[in-house]
């Protein structure tokens, strides 16, 4: 596998898809729908809270309370064995499973997604949103019957208008529900990534060519609220691609793999090969520019930003795509990205104790301040080379920097 083949495999044609309006919503890197849960929670409408509370009370169930006289109860002289048999066969008598939120530590960010999803399910109890795969069809019915897509066509997520607040809260709840079903039914996990926000990482099923996928669940929710996408179709597209067990639809739901907001990932062997090539690119970059003292320290990232600003003709690559080995400009741009991404990765690995994430993605996990940040060095490098962001902005501000290990 050549250099450009490796880059293509780990990039997943990230930039080439940007020019295709049909698939622009499928870009992980272009997603703007990963909300800040604290911010979204702060924007909840008081009227919605009241309605949600009323609906919760309505669904709570107080059937065990009665105004009938106790004399109307069973005759205690009847055969006790009959009542024992009835109790043993009564499904309602089986102890309910603990609430999902009660099994999660309070400091786990997932609690907020569980709460948002549960609030949606409780408020719209008539749609039986029970976190099963089959509930996706009922979730689609809810969206179609309760919200007009045209209402949100010009609305921006997180704006201050009334419709924007409704849209933000609704997309947050829908995305949380979609993500929670993936977590509970497919052993997926919530993850936060720099520049993307919260997504869901789904492992592949048996005999799948892909190692897994990352789903931008809040972008999926926005697509379903404002477009022709459906949660059923999105899930079944994911299931088809990853060979997962279970489908939400009955086979008649249109499934467009190209519209699904999922990013499949490479095998462990491909990841290791790409990581080695990134390291080689980093070493070549440091040797090529000795005057910038690229010593793989955190401080040297500022000098690398200066190098890109001073030495790189960014206008030259304005309309150039990555990974095209038939185009000289593309080959040069790709080489720059490989070197910068590799350098950033080595700094994070050695100075921030970062490790490559599991499930076959070129993402580094950095532990800091009792939290974890996931950084995609290739995405950061693309932005740095093109001048839309800096390397230093991507590095957590805490951690050690006591020399290269």
C-alpha positions as CSV (number, residue, x, y, z in Angstrom):
1,X,0.0,0.0,0.0
2,X,1.5,3.3,-1.1
3,X,1.6,6.5,0.9
4,X,-1.4,8.0,-0.8
5,X,-3.4,4.8,-0.5
6,X,-2.8,4.9,3.2
7,X,-3.8,8.5,3.5
8,X,-6.9,7.8,1.4
9,X,-7.8,4.9,3.7
10,X,-7.5,6.9,6.9
11,X,-9.0,10.1,5.5
12,X,-12.0,8.3,4.2
13,X,-12.1,10.8,1.3
14,X,-12.9,13.5,3.8
15,X,-12.2,16.4,1.5
16,X,-13.3,15.0,-1.8
17,X,-16.8,14.6,-0.5
18,X,-17.0,18.3,0.4
19,X,-17.6,19.2,-3.2
20,X,-20.6,16.8,-3.5
21,X,-23.7,18.5,-2.2
22,X,-25.5,15.1,-2.0
23,X,-23.1,13.8,0.6
24,X,-22.1,16.9,2.4
25,X,-24.2,16.0,5.4
26,X,-22.3,12.7,5.7
27,X,-19.0,14.4,6.5
28,X,-17.9,13.8,10.1
29,X,-15.6,16.7,10.0
30,X,-18.2,19.1,8.8
31,X,-20.8,18.2,11.4
32,X,-22.1,21.1,13.5
33,X,-24.7,19.2,15.3
34,X,-22.7,17.9,18.2
35,X,-24.2,20.0,21.0
36,X,-22.8,21.1,24.2
37,X,-25.2,19.3,26.5
38,X,-24.8,21.9,29.3
39,X,-25.6,24.7,26.9
40,X,-28.6,22.8,25.4
41,X,-30.0,22.1,28.8
42,X,-29.8,25.7,29.7
43,X,-31.9,26.7,26.7
44,X,-34.9,24.5,27.5
45,X,-38.2,26.2,27.2
46,X,-40.1,26.6,30.5
47,X,-43.3,25.6,28.8
48,X,-41.7,22.5,27.5
49,X,-40.5,21.6,31.0
50,X,-44.0,22.0,32.3
51,X,-45.5,19.9,29.6
52,X,-42.8,17.3,30.1
53,X,-43.6,17.2,33.8
54,X,-47.3,16.8,33.1
55,X,-46.7,14.0,30.6
56,X,-44.4,12.3,33.1
57,X,-47.0,12.4,35.7
58,X,-49.5,11.1,33.2
59,X,-47.4,8.1,32.4
60,X,-46.2,7.4,36.0
61,X,-49.1,5.1,36.7
62,X,-51.0,5.2,40.0
63,X,-53.2,2.2,39.3
64,X,-52.3,0.8,42.7
65,X,-54.3,3.6,44.3
66,X,-58.1,3.2,44.4
67,X,-61.1,4.9,46.0
68,X,-63.1,1.6,46.1
69,X,-63.9,0.1,49.4
70,X,-61.5,-2.6,50.7
71,X,-64.5,-4.8,51.1
72,X,-64.4,-5.2,47.3
73,X,-61.1,-7.0,47.5
74,X,-60.7,-10.8,47.3
75,X,-62.2,-13.1,49.9
76,X,-59.3,-14.0,52.1
77,X,-60.9,-17.3,52.7
78,X,-60.3,-18.3,49.0
79,X,-57.7,-20.8,48.1
80,X,-54.3,-19.0,48.7
81,X,-52.6,-21.3,46.2
82,X,-54.7,-19.7,43.5
83,X,-53.4,-16.2,44.2
84,X,-49.8,-17.5,44.5
85,X,-50.2,-19.0,41.0
86,X,-51.6,-15.8,39.6
87,X,-48.7,-13.8,41.1
88,X,-46.1,-16.1,39.7
89,X,-47.6,-15.8,36.2
90,X,-48.4,-12.1,36.3
91,X,-45.9,-10.3,34.0
92,X,-46.6,-7.1,35.9
93,X,-45.4,-8.7,39.1
94,X,-41.9,-9.2,37.7
95,X,-39.4,-6.8,39.1
96,X,-38.6,-4.0,36.6
97,X,-35.1,-3.5,35.4
98,X,-33.3,-0.6,37.1
99,X,-33.6,2.8,35.3
100,X,-30.7,3.1,32.8
101,X,-29.5,6.4,34.4
102,X,-29.3,4.7,37.8
103,X,-26.6,2.3,36.5
104,X,-24.3,5.1,35.3
105,X,-22.0,7.1,37.5
106,X,-23.1,10.7,38.1
107,X,-19.9,12.1,36.7
108,X,-20.3,10.2,33.4
109,X,-21.2,12.5,30.5
110,X,-23.5,9.8,29.2
111,X,-26.0,10.6,32.0
112,X,-27.0,13.8,30.1
113,X,-27.8,11.9,26.9
114,X,-29.7,9.3,28.8
115,X,-31.7,12.0,30.6
116,X,-32.5,13.8,27.3
117,X,-33.5,10.6,25.6
118,X,-35.7,9.5,28.5
119,X,-37.4,12.9,28.7
120,X,-38.3,12.5,25.0
121,X,-39.6,9.0,25.6
122,X,-41.6,10.0,28.7
123,X,-43.2,13.1,27.1
124,X,-44.3,11.2,24.0
125,X,-45.4,8.1,25.8
126,X,-48.0,7.2,23.2
127,X,-45.3,6.5,20.7
128,X,-43.8,3.7,22.8
129,X,-40.2,4.8,22.6
130,X,-38.8,1.8,24.5
131,X,-35.2,2.0,23.2
132,X,-35.6,-1.0,20.9
133,X,-34.6,-1.1,17.3
134,X,-38.2,-1.3,16.3
135,X,-38.9,2.0,18.0
136,X,-37.0,3.9,15.3
137,X,-40.1,3.5,13.0
138,X,-42.2,5.0,15.8
139,X,-39.6,7.8,16.2
140,X,-40.0,8.5,12.5
141,X,-43.8,8.7,13.0
142,X,-43.3,11.1,15.9
143,X,-41.1,13.4,13.8
144,X,-43.5,13.3,10.8
145,X,-46.6,14.0,12.9
146,X,-45.4,16.5,15.4
147,X,-42.9,18.8,13.5
148,X,-43.0,20.5,10.2
149,X,-39.7,20.3,8.4
150,X,-40.3,23.6,6.6
151,X,-40.5,25.3,10.0
152,X,-36.8,24.6,10.7
153,X,-35.4,25.0,7.1
154,X,-33.7,28.3,7.9
155,X,-33.1,27.7,11.6
156,X,-29.5,27.5,13.0
157,X,-28.8,25.1,15.8
158,X,-28.2,27.0,19.0
159,X,-29.6,30.4,17.9
160,X,-31.7,32.5,20.3
161,X,-35.0,32.7,18.6
162,X,-38.0,30.7,19.9
163,X,-38.0,28.3,16.9
164,X,-34.2,27.9,17.2
165,X,-34.6,26.9,20.9
166,X,-37.3,24.4,20.0
167,X,-35.2,23.0,17.2
168,X,-32.0,22.8,19.4
169,X,-33.8,21.0,22.2
170,X,-35.7,18.7,19.8
171,X,-32.5,17.8,17.8
172,X,-30.7,17.2,21.1
173,X,-33.3,14.8,22.4
174,X,-33.7,13.0,19.1
175,X,-30.0,12.6,18.7
176,X,-29.6,11.4,22.3
177,X,-32.3,8.8,21.7
178,X,-30.8,7.6,18.5
179,X,-27.4,7.4,20.2
180,X,-28.7,5.6,23.2
181,X,-30.4,2.9,21.2
182,X,-27.1,2.3,19.4
183,X,-25.3,2.1,22.8
184,X,-27.8,-0.4,24.2
185,X,-28.4,-2.5,21.2
186,X,-25.0,-2.5,19.4
187,X,-22.5,-2.0,22.3
188,X,-21.7,1.4,21.0
189,X,-20.0,4.1,23.1
190,X,-20.4,7.9,23.4
191,X,-17.2,9.8,22.6
192,X,-16.1,13.4,22.3
193,X,-13.8,14.6,19.5
194,X,-12.1,17.9,18.9
195,X,-13.9,19.9,16.3
196,X,-16.8,17.5,16.1
197,X,-18.4,17.2,19.5
198,X,-20.2,14.2,20.8
199,X,-20.5,11.2,18.5
200,X,-21.2,7.5,18.9
201,X,-18.6,4.8,18.0
202,X,-20.2,1.6,16.9
203,X,-18.2,-1.7,16.6
204,X,-18.7,-3.8,13.5
205,X,-20.5,-7.1,13.4
206,X,-19.0,-10.5,12.4
207,X,-17.4,-10.8,8.9
208,X,-17.6,-7.0,8.3
209,X,-14.9,-5.5,6.2
210,X,-15.0,-2.3,8.4
211,X,-13.6,-2.2,11.9
212,X,-16.5,0.0,13.1
213,X,-18.0,3.4,12.4
214,X,-18.5,6.8,14.0
215,X,-22.0,8.2,13.9
216,X,-22.7,11.9,14.2
217,X,-26.0,11.3,15.9
218,X,-27.0,14.9,16.3
219,X,-26.4,15.6,12.6
220,X,-28.6,12.5,11.9
221,X,-31.3,14.1,14.1
222,X,-31.0,17.4,12.2
223,X,-31.3,15.6,8.8
224,X,-34.4,13.7,10.0
225,X,-36.0,16.9,11.3
226,X,-35.4,19.1,8.2
227,X,-35.0,16.6,5.3
228,X,-36.1,13.3,3.9
229,X,-33.9,11.2,6.1
230,X,-35.3,8.7,8.6
231,X,-33.9,7.2,11.8
232,X,-35.0,3.8,10.5
233,X,-33.2,4.3,7.2
234,X,-30.1,5.7,8.9
235,X,-29.9,2.8,11.3
236,X,-30.4,0.1,8.7
237,X,-27.8,1.8,6.4
238,X,-25.4,1.5,9.4
239,X,-26.4,-2.1,10.1
240,X,-25.9,-3.1,6.4
241,X,-22.5,-1.5,6.3
242,X,-21.2,-3.0,9.5
243,X,-23.1,-6.3,9.3
244,X,-24.9,-5.7,12.5
245,X,-27.7,-8.0,13.8
246,X,-31.2,-6.6,13.7
247,X,-33.0,-4.1,11.5
248,X,-35.3,-1.3,12.5
249,X,-37.4,-1.4,9.2
250,X,-39.3,-4.1,7.4
251,X,-37.2,-4.0,4.3
252,X,-39.4,-1.4,2.6
253,X,-37.7,1.6,4.1
254,X,-35.4,3.2,1.6
255,X,-31.7,2.9,2.7
256,X,-29.2,5.3,1.1
257,X,-25.7,4.4,2.3
258,X,-24.3,7.6,0.9
259,X,-26.5,9.7,3.1
260,X,-25.9,7.9,6.3
261,X,-23.9,10.0,8.7
262,X,-21.4,7.3,9.4
263,X,-17.6,7.1,9.0
264,X,-16.3,3.5,8.6
265,X,-12.9,2.9,9.9
266,X,-9.7,1.0,8.9
267,X,-8.4,-2.3,10.2
268,X,-5.7,-2.5,12.9
269,X,-3.1,-3.4,10.3
270,X,-4.0,-0.3,8.2
271,X,-3.9,1.9,11.3
272,X,-0.5,0.6,12.3
273,X,0.9,1.1,8.8
274,X,-0.5,4.6,8.6
275,X,0.9,5.5,12.1
276,X,4.4,4.4,11.0
277,X,4.2,6.5,7.9
278,X,3.0,9.5,10.0
279,X,6.1,9.0,12.2
280,X,8.3,9.0,9.2
281,X,6.7,12.1,7.9
282,X,7.2,13.9,11.2
283,X,10.9,13.0,11.3
284,X,11.4,14.2,7.7
285,X,9.6,17.5,8.5
286,X,11.9,18.1,11.5
287,X,15.0,17.4,9.5
288,X,13.9,19.6,6.6
289,X,13.4,22.7,8.7
290,X,16.2,22.8,11.3
291,X,16.0,26.6,11.7
292,X,12.6,26.2,13.4
293,X,14.0,23.9,16.1
294,X,11.3,21.2,15.8
295,X,12.3,19.2,18.9
296,X,8.9,17.5,19.5
297,X,8.2,19.6,22.5
298,X,4.7,21.1,23.1
299,X,6.3,24.6,22.6
300,X,7.6,23.6,19.2
301,X,4.0,23.4,17.9
302,X,4.0,27.2,18.0
303,X,7.1,27.2,15.9
304,X,5.5,24.7,13.5
305,X,2.5,27.1,13.2
306,X,5.0,29.9,12.4
307,X,6.7,27.7,9.8
308,X,3.4,27.0,8.0
309,X,2.5,30.7,8.1
310,X,5.9,31.8,6.7
311,X,7.0,29.1,4.4
312,X,3.8,27.6,2.9
313,X,2.0,29.1,-0.1
314,X,-1.5,28.3,1.1
315,X,-3.2,29.9,-1.9
316,X,-1.6,27.3,-4.0
317,X,-3.7,24.6,-2.4
318,X,-7.0,26.4,-2.2
319,X,-8.9,24.1,-4.5
320,X,-6.6,21.1,-4.3
321,X,-7.9,17.8,-2.9
322,X,-6.0,15.4,-0.8
323,X,-4.8,12.0,-1.9
324,X,-4.9,12.3,-5.7
325,X,-1.6,10.7,-6.8
326,X,-2.3,11.8,-10.4
327,X,-2.0,15.5,-9.4
328,X,1.3,17.1,-8.4
329,X,-0.3,19.7,-6.3
330,X,-2.4,17.1,-4.4
331,X,0.7,15.0,-3.8
332,X,2.5,18.0,-2.3
333,X,-0.5,19.0,-0.2
334,X,-0.8,15.4,1.1
335,X,2.9,15.3,2.0
336,X,2.5,18.5,4.0
337,X,-0.5,17.1,5.9
338,X,1.3,13.8,6.6
339,X,4.3,15.6,8.0
340,X,2.3,18.0,10.2
341,X,-0.2,15.3,11.4
342,X,2.7,12.9,12.2
343,X,4.5,15.7,14.1
344,X,1.4,16.5,16.2
345,X,0.8,12.9,16.9
346,X,4.3,12.3,18.1
347,X,4.1,15.4,20.4
348,X,0.8,14.2,21.9
349,X,2.1,10.6,22.3
350,X,5.3,11.6,24.0
351,X,4.4,14.8,25.9
352,X,0.7,14.1,26.7
353,X,0.8,10.4,27.1
354,X,-1.8,10.0,24.4
355,X,-2.7,6.6,23.0
356,X,-4.3,5.7,19.7
357,X,-8.0,5.1,20.2
358,X,-9.5,1.6,19.7
359,X,-11.9,0.6,16.9
360,X,-9.5,1.4,14.1
361,X,-9.5,5.2,13.9
362,X,-6.6,7.6,13.5
363,X,-7.6,9.4,16.7
364,X,-5.5,10.0,19.8
365,X,-7.0,10.0,23.3
366,X,-5.5,12.5,25.7
367,X,-6.2,12.3,29.4
368,X,-6.2,15.6,31.3
369,X,-8.1,17.2,34.2
370,X,-10.0,14.0,35.0
371,X,-11.4,14.0,31.4
372,X,-10.5,12.7,28.0
373,X,-10.1,14.5,24.7
374,X,-10.1,12.7,21.4
375,X,-7.9,14.4,18.7
376,X,-7.8,13.5,15.1
377,X,-4.2,14.6,14.0
378,X,-5.1,14.4,10.3
379,X,-8.1,16.7,10.7
380,X,-6.1,19.2,12.8
381,X,-3.2,19.0,10.2
382,X,-5.6,19.7,7.3
383,X,-6.9,22.8,9.1
384,X,-3.4,24.0,10.0
385,X,-2.0,23.6,6.5
386,X,-5.0,25.4,5.0
387,X,-4.7,28.1,7.6
388,X,-8.2,27.7,9.1
389,X,-6.9,26.7,12.6
390,X,-3.7,26.2,14.5
391,X,-1.9,23.2,16.0
392,X,-1.6,24.8,19.5
393,X,-5.4,25.2,19.6
394,X,-5.8,21.4,19.4
395,X,-3.6,20.5,22.4
396,X,-5.1,20.4,25.9
397,X,-3.5,23.0,28.1
398,X,-2.5,20.7,30.9
399,X,-0.1,17.8,31.2
400,X,3.6,17.1,31.4
401,X,6.3,18.4,29.1
402,X,9.5,17.1,30.6
403,X,11.4,15.9,27.6
404,X,10.9,13.4,24.8
405,X,10.4,9.9,26.1
